[in-house]
Amino acid sequence: MIISSPSELDDTDEFQEETSLIASVLPKSSELRELIVPPELHGQRLDRMLVACVPEFSRSYLQQLLEDGAVTRIGLTQAKSSLKVKAGEAWTIELRATPQSQAFKPENIALQVVYEDAHLRVIDKPAGLVVHPAPGHWSGTLMNGLLGLDPQLTDLPRAGIVHRLDKDTSGLMVVARSRLAMDALVNKMAARDIKRQYVAMSDKPWTIAKQKTVDLPIGRDPANRLRMAVVDLSRNSGKTAKTHFHVLSQSEQGILVRCILETGRTHQIRVHMASLKLPLVGDTLYGGQIHALMPRQALHADRLSFDHPMTGQAMDFLSPLPADFESLRQAWSLSYNEIA
Protein backbone atom coordinates (compact mmCIF):
# COMPACT_ATOMS: atom_id res chain seq x y z
CA MET A 1 0.00 0.00 0.00
CA ILE A 2 1.15 3.50 -0.84
CA ILE A 3 -0.08 6.39 1.29
CA SER A 4 -0.43 9.74 -0.42
CA SER A 5 -2.99 12.37 -1.23
CA PRO A 6 -6.11 11.51 -3.25
CA SER A 7 -6.02 11.66 -7.03
CA GLU A 8 -8.66 12.19 -9.68
CA LEU A 9 -12.14 10.79 -9.46
CA ASP A 10 -14.72 8.32 -10.76
CA ASP A 11 -17.84 6.82 -9.28
CA THR A 12 -20.48 4.43 -10.56
CA ASP A 13 -23.85 6.17 -10.17
CA GLU A 14 -25.78 3.54 -12.10
CA PHE A 15 -24.73 0.82 -9.65
CA GLN A 16 -26.01 2.80 -6.67
CA GLU A 17 -29.46 2.96 -8.29
CA GLU A 18 -29.83 -0.81 -8.55
CA THR A 19 -31.84 -2.80 -6.01
CA SER A 20 -30.89 -6.29 -4.92
CA LEU A 21 -32.49 -9.23 -6.75
CA ILE A 22 -32.13 -11.41 -3.67
CA ALA A 23 -35.15 -12.29 -1.53
CA SER A 24 -34.72 -11.55 2.16
CA VAL A 25 -36.51 -14.77 3.16
CA LEU A 26 -36.22 -18.00 1.15
CA PRO A 27 -38.10 -21.31 1.44
CA LYS A 28 -36.08 -24.08 3.05
CA SER A 29 -37.60 -26.62 0.61
CA SER A 30 -40.13 -26.72 -2.20
CA GLU A 31 -43.69 -26.10 -1.02
CA LEU A 32 -46.97 -26.05 -2.96
CA ARG A 33 -49.34 -23.42 -1.63
CA GLU A 34 -52.98 -23.01 -2.64
CA LEU A 35 -54.28 -19.44 -2.89
CA ILE A 36 -57.89 -18.27 -3.11
CA VAL A 37 -58.29 -14.72 -4.38
CA PRO A 38 -60.13 -12.71 -1.68
CA PRO A 39 -62.91 -10.28 -2.65
CA GLU A 40 -60.80 -7.21 -1.93
CA LEU A 41 -58.26 -8.27 -4.58
CA HIS A 42 -60.81 -8.78 -7.35
CA GLY A 43 -59.54 -7.13 -10.55
CA GLN A 44 -55.99 -6.70 -9.25
CA ARG A 45 -52.88 -7.78 -11.18
CA LEU A 46 -51.64 -11.30 -10.61
CA ASP A 47 -48.28 -10.12 -9.27
CA ARG A 48 -49.99 -7.82 -6.74
CA MET A 49 -52.24 -10.63 -5.60
CA LEU A 50 -49.21 -12.84 -4.99
CA VAL A 51 -47.50 -10.14 -2.92
CA ALA A 52 -50.66 -9.70 -0.82
CA CYS A 53 -51.30 -13.43 -0.36
CA VAL A 54 -47.68 -14.52 0.22
CA PRO A 55 -46.40 -11.54 2.25
CA GLU A 56 -43.42 -13.32 3.83
CA PHE A 57 -41.54 -13.33 0.50
CA SER A 58 -40.17 -10.38 -1.45
CA ARG A 59 -41.82 -9.00 -4.59
CA SER A 60 -38.61 -9.76 -6.51
CA TYR A 61 -38.62 -13.42 -5.46
CA LEU A 62 -42.31 -13.86 -6.35
CA GLN A 63 -41.66 -12.29 -9.75
CA GLN A 64 -38.86 -14.81 -10.28
CA LEU A 65 -41.31 -17.65 -9.53
CA LEU A 66 -43.81 -16.21 -12.03
CA GLU A 67 -41.17 -16.06 -14.74
CA ASP A 68 -39.97 -19.59 -13.92
CA GLY A 69 -43.43 -21.13 -14.36
CA ALA A 70 -44.12 -21.82 -10.69
CA VAL A 71 -47.57 -20.18 -10.67
CA THR A 72 -50.53 -22.14 -12.08
CA ARG A 73 -54.32 -22.04 -12.28
CA ILE A 74 -56.39 -25.13 -13.11
CA GLY A 75 -53.15 -26.86 -14.02
CA LEU A 76 -52.00 -24.24 -16.53
CA THR A 77 -48.85 -22.18 -16.04
CA GLN A 78 -49.36 -18.44 -15.95
CA ALA A 79 -46.37 -16.09 -16.22
CA LYS A 80 -48.12 -12.83 -17.17
CA SER A 81 -47.77 -10.44 -14.24
CA SER A 82 -50.45 -8.05 -15.49
CA LEU A 83 -53.21 -10.67 -15.72
CA LYS A 84 -56.30 -9.54 -13.76
CA VAL A 85 -57.45 -12.02 -11.13
CA LYS A 86 -61.04 -12.63 -9.98
CA ALA A 87 -62.41 -13.12 -6.50
CA GLY A 88 -62.75 -16.79 -5.61
CA GLU A 89 -60.23 -18.05 -8.19
CA ALA A 90 -57.93 -20.85 -7.03
CA TRP A 91 -54.22 -20.45 -7.76
CA THR A 92 -51.23 -22.61 -6.91
CA ILE A 93 -47.69 -21.35 -6.33
CA GLU A 94 -44.65 -23.56 -5.86
CA LEU A 95 -42.34 -21.87 -3.38
CA ARG A 96 -38.90 -23.07 -4.41
CA ALA A 97 -35.37 -21.84 -4.78
CA THR A 98 -34.57 -19.92 -7.98
CA PRO A 99 -31.15 -19.16 -9.48
CA GLN A 100 -31.59 -15.56 -8.39
CA SER A 101 -32.61 -16.43 -4.84
CA GLN A 102 -29.59 -18.73 -4.49
CA ALA A 103 -27.14 -16.15 -5.82
CA PHE A 104 -26.37 -14.66 -2.41
CA LYS A 105 -24.18 -17.55 -1.31
CA PRO A 106 -20.49 -17.90 -0.38
CA GLU A 107 -18.09 -19.50 -2.85
CA ASN A 108 -14.41 -20.30 -2.66
CA ILE A 109 -13.07 -17.89 -5.29
CA ALA A 110 -9.44 -16.75 -5.28
CA LEU A 111 -9.43 -12.97 -4.87
CA GLN A 112 -6.38 -10.71 -4.87
CA VAL A 113 -6.75 -8.65 -1.69
CA VAL A 114 -4.27 -5.77 -1.68
CA TYR A 115 -5.46 -4.26 1.61
CA GLU A 116 -7.87 -5.15 4.38
CA ASP A 117 -8.84 -4.05 7.87
CA ALA A 118 -11.93 -4.47 10.03
CA HIS A 119 -13.92 -2.02 7.92
CA LEU A 120 -12.98 -2.55 4.27
CA ARG A 121 -11.01 -4.43 1.66
CA VAL A 122 -9.36 -3.28 -1.55
CA ILE A 123 -9.56 -5.91 -4.28
CA ASP A 124 -7.57 -6.08 -7.54
CA LYS A 125 -10.21 -7.60 -9.82
CA PRO A 126 -9.03 -9.68 -12.79
CA ALA A 127 -10.62 -9.36 -16.22
CA GLY A 128 -13.39 -11.91 -16.71
CA LEU A 129 -14.77 -11.75 -13.17
CA VAL A 130 -18.37 -10.50 -12.93
CA VAL A 131 -18.89 -8.19 -9.96
CA HIS A 132 -22.52 -8.90 -9.04
CA PRO A 133 -24.96 -11.72 -9.88
CA ALA A 134 -27.12 -11.01 -12.93
CA PRO A 135 -28.88 -13.03 -15.65
CA GLY A 136 -26.38 -15.51 -17.04
CA HIS A 137 -24.06 -15.07 -14.05
CA TRP A 138 -25.90 -16.19 -10.93
CA SER A 139 -22.71 -17.65 -9.40
CA GLY A 140 -18.94 -17.30 -9.60
CA THR A 141 -19.04 -13.54 -9.07
CA LEU A 142 -16.96 -11.18 -6.95
CA MET A 143 -19.90 -10.98 -4.55
CA ASN A 144 -19.88 -14.76 -4.09
CA GLY A 145 -16.13 -14.65 -3.46
CA LEU A 146 -16.50 -11.88 -0.87
CA LEU A 147 -19.11 -13.96 0.96
CA GLY A 148 -16.64 -16.83 0.91
CA LEU A 149 -14.14 -14.61 2.74
CA ASP A 150 -16.73 -13.07 5.10
CA PRO A 151 -20.00 -15.03 5.52
CA GLN A 152 -21.32 -12.21 7.74
CA LEU A 153 -21.41 -9.95 4.69
CA THR A 154 -24.87 -11.41 4.03
CA ASP A 155 -26.03 -8.66 6.41
CA LEU A 156 -24.77 -5.96 4.02
CA PRO A 157 -26.46 -4.90 0.76
CA ARG A 158 -24.59 -6.50 -2.17
CA ALA A 159 -22.11 -7.97 0.35
CA GLY A 160 -20.48 -4.56 0.79
CA ILE A 161 -19.96 -3.74 -2.90
CA VAL A 162 -20.31 0.01 -3.46
CA HIS A 163 -19.12 0.35 -7.07
CA ARG A 164 -18.34 -1.95 -9.95
CA LEU A 165 -16.16 -2.63 -12.94
CA ASP A 166 -17.35 -4.27 -16.14
CA LYS A 167 -16.69 -8.00 -16.39
CA ASP A 168 -13.75 -7.55 -18.79
CA THR A 169 -12.28 -4.48 -17.08
CA SER A 170 -9.52 -5.24 -14.59
CA GLY A 171 -8.31 -3.26 -11.61
CA LEU A 172 -8.96 -1.84 -8.17
CA MET A 173 -12.21 -1.80 -6.19
CA VAL A 174 -12.99 -0.94 -2.57
CA VAL A 175 -15.61 -3.01 -0.72
CA ALA A 176 -17.03 -2.54 2.76
CA ARG A 177 -16.87 -5.04 5.63
CA SER A 178 -19.18 -3.21 8.06
CA ARG A 179 -22.44 -1.30 7.72
CA LEU A 180 -20.86 1.90 9.05
CA ALA A 181 -18.09 1.68 6.47
CA MET A 182 -20.54 0.87 3.68
CA ASP A 183 -22.78 3.84 4.44
CA ALA A 184 -19.72 6.12 4.58
CA LEU A 185 -18.30 4.75 1.31
CA VAL A 186 -21.64 5.14 -0.46
CA ASN A 187 -21.75 8.77 0.69
CA LYS A 188 -18.17 9.32 -0.45
CA MET A 189 -19.02 7.82 -3.83
CA ALA A 190 -22.01 10.13 -4.21
CA ALA A 191 -19.82 13.12 -3.27
CA ARG A 192 -17.11 12.11 -5.81
CA ASP A 193 -14.66 11.55 -2.95
CA ILE A 194 -13.58 8.05 -4.02
CA LYS A 195 -11.15 8.67 -6.82
CA ARG A 196 -10.05 6.18 -9.48
CA GLN A 197 -7.89 6.42 -12.55
CA TYR A 198 -7.80 4.10 -15.54
CA VAL A 199 -5.50 3.35 -18.44
CA ALA A 200 -6.80 2.30 -21.85
CA MET A 201 -5.35 1.35 -25.23
CA SER A 202 -6.59 1.96 -28.76
CA ASP A 203 -5.06 0.99 -32.10
CA LYS A 204 -6.17 4.30 -33.66
CA PRO A 205 -3.86 7.35 -33.87
CA TRP A 206 -4.27 10.22 -31.39
CA THR A 207 -4.60 13.29 -33.63
CA ILE A 208 -6.06 15.83 -31.18
CA ALA A 209 -4.55 17.88 -28.34
CA LYS A 210 -2.59 15.82 -25.83
CA GLN A 211 -5.31 16.44 -23.23
CA LYS A 212 -8.98 16.23 -24.11
CA THR A 213 -12.19 16.48 -22.07
CA VAL A 214 -15.33 14.84 -23.41
CA ASP A 215 -18.54 16.27 -21.93
CA LEU A 216 -21.31 14.31 -23.66
CA PRO A 217 -24.42 12.71 -22.10
CA ILE A 218 -24.78 8.94 -22.12
CA GLY A 219 -27.89 6.78 -22.25
CA ARG A 220 -29.14 3.48 -23.58
CA ASP A 221 -28.53 3.21 -27.34
CA PRO A 222 -31.99 3.54 -28.96
CA ALA A 223 -30.86 1.26 -31.81
CA ASN A 224 -29.25 -1.44 -29.63
CA ARG A 225 -30.38 -1.95 -26.05
CA LEU A 226 -27.23 -3.91 -25.24
CA ARG A 227 -25.10 -0.80 -25.77
CA MET A 228 -24.81 2.65 -24.28
CA ALA A 229 -24.35 5.67 -26.51
CA VAL A 230 -23.88 9.43 -26.59
CA VAL A 231 -27.46 10.74 -26.70
CA ASP A 232 -29.37 13.95 -27.24
CA LEU A 233 -31.12 14.56 -23.90
CA SER A 234 -33.86 16.54 -25.64
CA ARG A 235 -34.85 13.39 -27.52
CA ASN A 236 -33.60 10.42 -25.46
CA SER A 237 -33.24 9.53 -21.79
CA GLY A 238 -29.72 9.67 -20.39
CA LYS A 239 -27.41 11.47 -17.99
CA THR A 240 -24.62 13.99 -18.26
CA ALA A 241 -21.15 12.45 -18.41
CA LYS A 242 -17.67 13.95 -18.39
CA THR A 243 -14.32 12.22 -18.95
CA HIS A 244 -10.80 13.68 -19.06
CA PHE A 245 -8.30 11.96 -21.37
CA HIS A 246 -4.52 12.37 -21.47
CA VAL A 247 -2.39 10.49 -23.97
CA LEU A 248 0.54 8.90 -22.12
CA SER A 249 2.36 7.33 -25.06
CA GLN A 250 1.86 6.60 -28.73
CA SER A 251 3.54 4.68 -31.51
CA GLU A 252 2.70 3.61 -35.04
CA GLN A 253 0.70 0.68 -33.65
CA GLY A 254 -1.45 2.46 -31.07
CA ILE A 255 -1.84 4.67 -28.00
CA LEU A 256 -1.91 4.40 -24.20
CA VAL A 257 -4.36 6.83 -22.58
CA ARG A 258 -4.97 7.99 -19.01
CA CYS A 259 -8.73 8.25 -18.28
CA ILE A 260 -10.21 10.27 -15.40
CA LEU A 261 -13.95 10.45 -14.82
CA GLU A 262 -16.06 13.14 -13.21
CA THR A 263 -19.16 10.94 -13.45
CA GLY A 264 -19.57 7.19 -13.46
CA ARG A 265 -22.06 6.21 -16.12
CA THR A 266 -22.32 2.69 -17.46
CA HIS A 267 -19.54 2.06 -20.04
CA GLN A 268 -18.56 5.74 -19.85
CA ILE A 269 -14.90 5.45 -20.85
CA ARG A 270 -15.72 2.99 -23.61
CA VAL A 271 -18.48 5.20 -25.05
CA HIS A 272 -16.48 8.43 -24.83
CA MET A 273 -13.40 6.85 -26.40
CA ALA A 274 -15.58 5.56 -29.24
CA SER A 275 -17.03 9.07 -29.65
CA LEU A 276 -13.46 10.25 -30.35
CA LYS A 277 -13.11 7.52 -32.99
CA LEU A 278 -10.67 5.79 -30.63
CA PRO A 279 -12.47 2.56 -29.61
CA LEU A 280 -10.61 0.41 -27.11
CA VAL A 281 -8.65 -2.55 -28.36
CA GLY A 282 -10.78 -5.65 -27.91
CA ASP A 283 -14.01 -3.71 -27.30
CA THR A 284 -16.05 -5.11 -30.17
CA LEU A 285 -19.30 -3.74 -28.69
CA TYR A 286 -18.09 -0.21 -29.46
CA GLY A 287 -16.13 -0.79 -32.65
CA GLY A 288 -12.79 -2.00 -31.30
CA GLN A 289 -10.74 -4.76 -32.92
CA ILE A 290 -9.58 -7.93 -31.19
CA HIS A 291 -5.79 -8.26 -30.91
CA ALA A 292 -4.01 -11.55 -30.34
CA LEU A 293 -2.44 -10.11 -27.17
CA MET A 294 -5.64 -8.42 -25.94
CA PRO A 295 -8.79 -10.53 -26.40
CA ARG A 296 -10.82 -8.32 -24.03
CA GLN A 297 -11.39 -4.57 -23.79
CA ALA A 298 -8.12 -2.81 -22.98
CA LEU A 299 -9.25 -0.98 -19.83
CA HIS A 300 -7.60 -1.22 -16.41
CA ALA A 301 -8.39 0.65 -13.17
CA ASP A 302 -4.82 1.17 -12.03
CA ARG A 303 -5.21 3.73 -9.23
CA LEU A 304 -7.66 4.11 -6.33
CA SER A 305 -7.58 6.88 -3.72
CA PHE A 306 -9.85 7.81 -0.83
CA ASP A 307 -9.81 8.87 2.81
CA HIS A 308 -10.50 5.90 5.09
CA PRO A 309 -14.18 6.12 6.08
CA MET A 310 -13.45 5.41 9.74
CA THR A 311 -9.98 6.80 10.44
CA GLY A 312 -9.77 9.59 7.87
CA GLN A 313 -6.34 8.37 6.75
CA ALA A 314 -5.47 9.21 3.14
CA MET A 315 -5.07 5.96 1.20
CA ASP A 316 -3.71 5.49 -2.30
CA PHE A 317 -3.36 2.18 -4.11
CA LEU A 318 -1.68 1.29 -7.39
CA SER A 319 -2.29 -1.81 -9.51
CA PRO A 320 0.39 -2.92 -11.98
CA LEU A 321 -0.65 -3.52 -15.56
CA PRO A 322 -1.98 -7.07 -15.96
CA ALA A 323 -0.11 -9.49 -18.20
CA ASP A 324 -2.19 -8.93 -21.35
CA PHE A 325 -1.91 -5.13 -21.00
CA GLU A 326 1.82 -5.32 -20.40
CA SER A 327 2.40 -7.65 -23.36
CA LEU A 328 0.59 -5.35 -25.75
CA ARG A 329 2.28 -2.26 -24.31
CA GLN A 330 5.69 -3.76 -24.92
CA ALA A 331 4.75 -5.04 -28.38
CA TRP A 332 3.68 -1.52 -29.35
CA SER A 333 6.71 0.15 -27.66
CA LEU A 334 4.50 2.30 -25.43
CA SER A 335 5.86 3.81 -22.21
CA TYR A 336 3.86 3.81 -18.98
CA ASN A 337 4.37 5.86 -15.84
CA GLU A 338 1.81 4.79 -13.26
CA ILE A 339 2.09 8.10 -11.39
CA ALA A 340 1.37 10.25 -14.45
C-alpha positions as CSV (number, residue, x, y, z in Angstrom):
1,M,0.0,0.0,0.0
2,I,1.1,3.5,-0.8
3,I,-0.1,6.4,1.3
4,S,-0.4,9.7,-0.4
5,S,-3.0,12.4,-1.2
6,P,-6.1,11.5,-3.2
7,S,-6.0,11.7,-7.0
8,E,-8.7,12.2,-9.7
9,L,-12.1,10.8,-9.5
10,D,-14.7,8.3,-10.8
11,D,-17.8,6.8,-9.3
12,T,-20.5,4.4,-10.6
13,D,-23.8,6.2,-10.2
14,E,-25.8,3.5,-12.1
15,F,-24.7,0.8,-9.7
16,Q,-26.0,2.8,-6.7
17,E,-29.5,3.0,-8.3
18,E,-29.8,-0.8,-8.5
19,T,-31.8,-2.8,-6.0
20,S,-30.9,-6.3,-4.9
21,L,-32.5,-9.2,-6.8
22,I,-32.1,-11.4,-3.7
23,A,-35.1,-12.3,-1.5
24,S,-34.7,-11.6,2.2
25,V,-36.5,-14.8,3.2
26,L,-36.2,-18.0,1.1
27,P,-38.1,-21.3,1.4
28,K,-36.1,-24.1,3.0
29,S,-37.6,-26.6,0.6
30,S,-40.1,-26.7,-2.2
31,E,-43.7,-26.1,-1.0
32,L,-47.0,-26.0,-3.0
33,R,-49.3,-23.4,-1.6
34,E,-53.0,-23.0,-2.6
35,L,-54.3,-19.4,-2.9
36,I,-57.9,-18.3,-3.1
37,V,-58.3,-14.7,-4.4
38,P,-60.1,-12.7,-1.7
39,P,-62.9,-10.3,-2.6
40,E,-60.8,-7.2,-1.9
41,L,-58.3,-8.3,-4.6
42,H,-60.8,-8.8,-7.3
43,G,-59.5,-7.1,-10.5
44,Q,-56.0,-6.7,-9.3
45,R,-52.9,-7.8,-11.2
46,L,-51.6,-11.3,-10.6
47,D,-48.3,-10.1,-9.3
48,R,-50.0,-7.8,-6.7
49,M,-52.2,-10.6,-5.6
50,L,-49.2,-12.8,-5.0
51,V,-47.5,-10.1,-2.9
52,A,-50.7,-9.7,-0.8
53,C,-51.3,-13.4,-0.4
54,V,-47.7,-14.5,0.2
55,P,-46.4,-11.5,2.3
56,E,-43.4,-13.3,3.8
57,F,-41.5,-13.3,0.5
58,S,-40.2,-10.4,-1.5
59,R,-41.8,-9.0,-4.6
60,S,-38.6,-9.8,-6.5
61,Y,-38.6,-13.4,-5.5
62,L,-42.3,-13.9,-6.4
63,Q,-41.7,-12.3,-9.8
64,Q,-38.9,-14.8,-10.3
65,L,-41.3,-17.6,-9.5
66,L,-43.8,-16.2,-12.0
67,E,-41.2,-16.1,-14.7
68,D,-40.0,-19.6,-13.9
69,G,-43.4,-21.1,-14.4
70,A,-44.1,-21.8,-10.7
71,V,-47.6,-20.2,-10.7
72,T,-50.5,-22.1,-12.1
73,R,-54.3,-22.0,-12.3
74,I,-56.4,-25.1,-13.1
75,G,-53.2,-26.9,-14.0
76,L,-52.0,-24.2,-16.5
77,T,-48.8,-22.2,-16.0
78,Q,-49.4,-18.4,-15.9
79,A,-46.4,-16.1,-16.2
80,K,-48.1,-12.8,-17.2
81,S,-47.8,-10.4,-14.2
82,S,-50.4,-8.0,-15.5
83,L,-53.2,-10.7,-15.7
84,K,-56.3,-9.5,-13.8
85,V,-57.5,-12.0,-11.1
86,K,-61.0,-12.6,-10.0
87,A,-62.4,-13.1,-6.5
88,G,-62.7,-16.8,-5.6
89,E,-60.2,-18.1,-8.2
90,A,-57.9,-20.8,-7.0
91,W,-54.2,-20.4,-7.8
92,T,-51.2,-22.6,-6.9
93,I,-47.7,-21.4,-6.3
94,E,-44.7,-23.6,-5.9
95,L,-42.3,-21.9,-3.4
96,R,-38.9,-23.1,-4.4
97,A,-35.4,-21.8,-4.8
98,T,-34.6,-19.9,-8.0
99,P,-31.1,-19.2,-9.5
100,Q,-31.6,-15.6,-8.4
101,S,-32.6,-16.4,-4.8
102,Q,-29.6,-18.7,-4.5
103,A,-27.1,-16.1,-5.8
104,F,-26.4,-14.7,-2.4
105,K,-24.2,-17.6,-1.3
106,P,-20.5,-17.9,-0.4
107,E,-18.1,-19.5,-2.9
108,N,-14.4,-20.3,-2.7
109,I,-13.1,-17.9,-5.3
110,A,-9.4,-16.7,-5.3
111,L,-9.4,-13.0,-4.9
112,Q,-6.4,-10.7,-4.9
113,V,-6.7,-8.7,-1.7
114,V,-4.3,-5.8,-1.7
115,Y,-5.5,-4.3,1.6
116,E,-7.9,-5.2,4.4
117,D,-8.8,-4.1,7.9
118,A,-11.9,-4.5,10.0
119,H,-13.9,-2.0,7.9
120,L,-13.0,-2.6,4.3
121,R,-11.0,-4.4,1.7
122,V,-9.4,-3.3,-1.6
123,I,-9.6,-5.9,-4.3
124,D,-7.6,-6.1,-7.5
125,K,-10.2,-7.6,-9.8
126,P,-9.0,-9.7,-12.8
127,A,-10.6,-9.4,-16.2
128,G,-13.4,-11.9,-16.7
129,L,-14.8,-11.8,-13.2
130,V,-18.4,-10.5,-12.9
131,V,-18.9,-8.2,-10.0
132,H,-22.5,-8.9,-9.0
133,P,-25.0,-11.7,-9.9
134,A,-27.1,-11.0,-12.9
135,P,-28.9,-13.0,-15.6
136,G,-26.4,-15.5,-17.0
137,H,-24.1,-15.1,-14.0
138,W,-25.9,-16.2,-10.9
139,S,-22.7,-17.7,-9.4
140,G,-18.9,-17.3,-9.6
141,T,-19.0,-13.5,-9.1
142,L,-17.0,-11.2,-7.0
143,M,-19.9,-11.0,-4.6
144,N,-19.9,-14.8,-4.1
145,G,-16.1,-14.6,-3.5
146,L,-16.5,-11.9,-0.9
147,L,-19.1,-14.0,1.0
148,G,-16.6,-16.8,0.9
149,L,-14.1,-14.6,2.7
150,D,-16.7,-13.1,5.1
151,P,-20.0,-15.0,5.5
152,Q,-21.3,-12.2,7.7
153,L,-21.4,-10.0,4.7
154,T,-24.9,-11.4,4.0
155,D,-26.0,-8.7,6.4
156,L,-24.8,-6.0,4.0
157,P,-26.5,-4.9,0.8
158,R,-24.6,-6.5,-2.2
159,A,-22.1,-8.0,0.3
160,G,-20.5,-4.6,0.8
161,I,-20.0,-3.7,-2.9
162,V,-20.3,0.0,-3.5
163,H,-19.1,0.4,-7.1
164,R,-18.3,-1.9,-9.9
165,L,-16.2,-2.6,-12.9
166,D,-17.3,-4.3,-16.1
167,K,-16.7,-8.0,-16.4
168,D,-13.8,-7.5,-18.8
169,T,-12.3,-4.5,-17.1
170,S,-9.5,-5.2,-14.6
171,G,-8.3,-3.3,-11.6
172,L,-9.0,-1.8,-8.2
173,M,-12.2,-1.8,-6.2
174,V,-13.0,-0.9,-2.6
175,V,-15.6,-3.0,-0.7
176,A,-17.0,-2.5,2.8
177,R,-16.9,-5.0,5.6
178,S,-19.2,-3.2,8.1
179,R,-22.4,-1.3,7.7
180,L,-20.9,1.9,9.1
181,A,-18.1,1.7,6.5
182,M,-20.5,0.9,3.7
183,D,-22.8,3.8,4.4
184,A,-19.7,6.1,4.6
185,L,-18.3,4.7,1.3
186,V,-21.6,5.1,-0.5
187,N,-21.7,8.8,0.7
188,K,-18.2,9.3,-0.5
189,M,-19.0,7.8,-3.8
190,A,-22.0,10.1,-4.2
191,A,-19.8,13.1,-3.3
192,R,-17.1,12.1,-5.8
193,D,-14.7,11.6,-2.9
194,I,-13.6,8.0,-4.0
195,K,-11.1,8.7,-6.8
196,R,-10.1,6.2,-9.5
197,Q,-7.9,6.4,-12.6
198,Y,-7.8,4.1,-15.5
199,V,-5.5,3.3,-18.4
200,A,-6.8,2.3,-21.8
201,M,-5.3,1.4,-25.2
202,S,-6.6,2.0,-28.8
203,D,-5.1,1.0,-32.1
204,K,-6.2,4.3,-33.7
205,P,-3.9,7.3,-33.9
206,W,-4.3,10.2,-31.4
207,T,-4.6,13.3,-33.6
208,I,-6.1,15.8,-31.2
209,A,-4.6,17.9,-28.3
210,K,-2.6,15.8,-25.8
211,Q,-5.3,16.4,-23.2
212,K,-9.0,16.2,-24.1
213,T,-12.2,16.5,-22.1
214,V,-15.3,14.8,-23.4
215,D,-18.5,16.3,-21.9
216,L,-21.3,14.3,-23.7
217,P,-24.4,12.7,-22.1
218,I,-24.8,8.9,-22.1
219,G,-27.9,6.8,-22.2
220,R,-29.1,3.5,-23.6
221,D,-28.5,3.2,-27.3
222,P,-32.0,3.5,-29.0
223,A,-30.9,1.3,-31.8
224,N,-29.2,-1.4,-29.6
225,R,-30.4,-1.9,-26.0
226,L,-27.2,-3.9,-25.2
227,R,-25.1,-0.8,-25.8
228,M,-24.8,2.6,-24.3
229,A,-24.4,5.7,-26.5
230,V,-23.9,9.4,-26.6
231,V,-27.5,10.7,-26.7
232,D,-29.4,13.9,-27.2
233,L,-31.1,14.6,-23.9
234,S,-33.9,16.5,-25.6
235,R,-34.9,13.4,-27.5
236,N,-33.6,10.4,-25.5
237,S,-33.2,9.5,-21.8
238,G,-29.7,9.7,-20.4
239,K,-27.4,11.5,-18.0
240,T,-24.6,14.0,-18.3
241,A,-21.2,12.5,-18.4
242,K,-17.7,14.0,-18.4
243,T,-14.3,12.2,-18.9
244,H,-10.8,13.7,-19.1
245,F,-8.3,12.0,-21.4
246,H,-4.5,12.4,-21.5
247,V,-2.4,10.5,-24.0
248,L,0.5,8.9,-22.1
249,S,2.4,7.3,-25.1
250,Q,1.9,6.6,-28.7
251,S,3.5,4.7,-31.5
252,E,2.7,3.6,-35.0
253,Q,0.7,0.7,-33.6
254,G,-1.4,2.5,-31.1
255,I,-1.8,4.7,-28.0
256,L,-1.9,4.4,-24.2
257,V,-4.4,6.8,-22.6
258,R,-5.0,8.0,-19.0
259,C,-8.7,8.2,-18.3
260,I,-10.2,10.3,-15.4
261,L,-14.0,10.4,-14.8
262,E,-16.1,13.1,-13.2
263,T,-19.2,10.9,-13.4
264,G,-19.6,7.2,-13.5
265,R,-22.1,6.2,-16.1
266,T,-22.3,2.7,-17.5
267,H,-19.5,2.1,-20.0
268,Q,-18.6,5.7,-19.8
269,I,-14.9,5.5,-20.9
270,R,-15.7,3.0,-23.6
271,V,-18.5,5.2,-25.0
272,H,-16.5,8.4,-24.8
273,M,-13.4,6.8,-26.4
274,A,-15.6,5.6,-29.2
275,S,-17.0,9.1,-29.7
276,L,-13.5,10.3,-30.3
277,K,-13.1,7.5,-33.0
278,L,-10.7,5.8,-30.6
279,P,-12.5,2.6,-29.6
280,L,-10.6,0.4,-27.1
281,V,-8.6,-2.6,-28.4
282,G,-10.8,-5.6,-27.9
283,D,-14.0,-3.7,-27.3
284,T,-16.1,-5.1,-30.2
285,L,-19.3,-3.7,-28.7
286,Y,-18.1,-0.2,-29.5
287,G,-16.1,-0.8,-32.7
288,G,-12.8,-2.0,-31.3
289,Q,-10.7,-4.8,-32.9
290,I,-9.6,-7.9,-31.2
291,H,-5.8,-8.3,-30.9
292,A,-4.0,-11.6,-30.3
293,L,-2.4,-10.1,-27.2
294,M,-5.6,-8.4,-25.9
295,P,-8.8,-10.5,-26.4
296,R,-10.8,-8.3,-24.0
297,Q,-11.4,-4.6,-23.8
298,A,-8.1,-2.8,-23.0
299,L,-9.2,-1.0,-19.8
300,H,-7.6,-1.2,-16.4
301,A,-8.4,0.7,-13.2
302,D,-4.8,1.2,-12.0
303,R,-5.2,3.7,-9.2
304,L,-7.7,4.1,-6.3
305,S,-7.6,6.9,-3.7
306,F,-9.8,7.8,-0.8
307,D,-9.8,8.9,2.8
308,H,-10.5,5.9,5.1
309,P,-14.2,6.1,6.1
310,M,-13.5,5.4,9.7
311,T,-10.0,6.8,10.4
312,G,-9.8,9.6,7.9
313,Q,-6.3,8.4,6.7
314,A,-5.5,9.2,3.1
315,M,-5.1,6.0,1.2
316,D,-3.7,5.5,-2.3
317,F,-3.4,2.2,-4.1
318,L,-1.7,1.3,-7.4
319,S,-2.3,-1.8,-9.5
320,P,0.4,-2.9,-12.0
321,L,-0.6,-3.5,-15.6
322,P,-2.0,-7.1,-16.0
323,A,-0.1,-9.5,-18.2
324,D,-2.2,-8.9,-21.4
325,F,-1.9,-5.1,-21.0
326,E,1.8,-5.3,-20.4
327,S,2.4,-7.7,-23.4
328,L,0.6,-5.3,-25.8
329,R,2.3,-2.3,-24.3
330,Q,5.7,-3.8,-24.9
331,A,4.8,-5.0,-28.4
332,W,3.7,-1.5,-29.3
333,S,6.7,0.2,-27.7
334,L,4.5,2.3,-25.4
335,S,5.9,3.8,-22.2
336,Y,3.9,3.8,-19.0
337,N,4.4,5.9,-15.8
338,E,1.8,4.8,-13.3
339,I,2.1,8.1,-11.4
340,A,1.4,10.2,-14.5
